[in-house]
Amino acid sequence: MGTIYYGGSATPIHIEDRALAHLKVVITTKLRRGESFTVSWEHPDDEPRGRSTLWLHPSIPLRFVFDDPEPTKLSRQWVEDLANSASSSGGITLVAEHIDTAPEPTSGTAEGDVTLGAVEVDSLDVGTLRVAGTEFPGDER
């Protein structure tokens, strides 16, 4: 179970590691752009029933803590779903993951690897996208 520490609040926010890894990608992207937004989620079964919303602002300290020492392999589709909700007026809504059923792409560091600086990409057709050491498998559509 991962944890978000936001601002000076002494109350940690517990989110499953895999979900938190995906949220981290979307949250840090928006905060790097200087955007403020909300994140909403339903309370886990071990907490009182309900849901919560958190207002995130680039000037407020934020820390992600993961129980698993190994980075999570991210689902490109789940990141895109979260990013799409982040751009809505309702902010990010933690949605369930869509399980990828496509075969795993083979990876390597051979020809064709590209390193990009700060780039915003609307559409990209690649076998595997690697960003800051995290791989996003290409769509098999």
KAKADA-V279116 format. One record per backbone hydrogen bond with DSSP energy under -1.0 kcal/mol. CO is the residue of the C=O (numbers start at 0). NH is the residue of the N-H. If there is no record, write none. Layout:
BEGIN
co=CO nh=NH
co=CO nh=NH
END
This chain:
BEGIN
co=1 nh=14
co=2 nh=64
co=3 nh=12
co=4 nh=62
co=5 nh=8
co=12 nh=3
co=14 nh=1
co=15 nh=19
co=16 nh=20
co=17 nh=21
co=18 nh=22
co=19 nh=23
co=20 nh=24
co=21 nh=25
co=22 nh=26
co=23 nh=27
co=24 nh=28
co=25 nh=29
co=26 nh=30
co=27 nh=31
co=28 nh=32
co=29 nh=34
co=30 nh=33
co=36 nh=55
co=37 nh=91
co=38 nh=53
co=39 nh=93
co=40 nh=51
co=43 nh=46
co=49 nh=42
co=51 nh=40
co=53 nh=38
co=55 nh=36
co=56 nh=59
co=60 nh=6
co=62 nh=4
co=64 nh=2
co=74 nh=78
co=75 nh=79
co=76 nh=80
co=77 nh=81
co=78 nh=82
co=79 nh=83
co=80 nh=84
co=81 nh=85
co=82 nh=86
co=84 nh=87
co=87 nh=90
co=91 nh=39
co=109 nh=112
co=126 nh=137
co=128 nh=135
co=130 nh=133
co=133 nh=130
co=135 nh=128
END
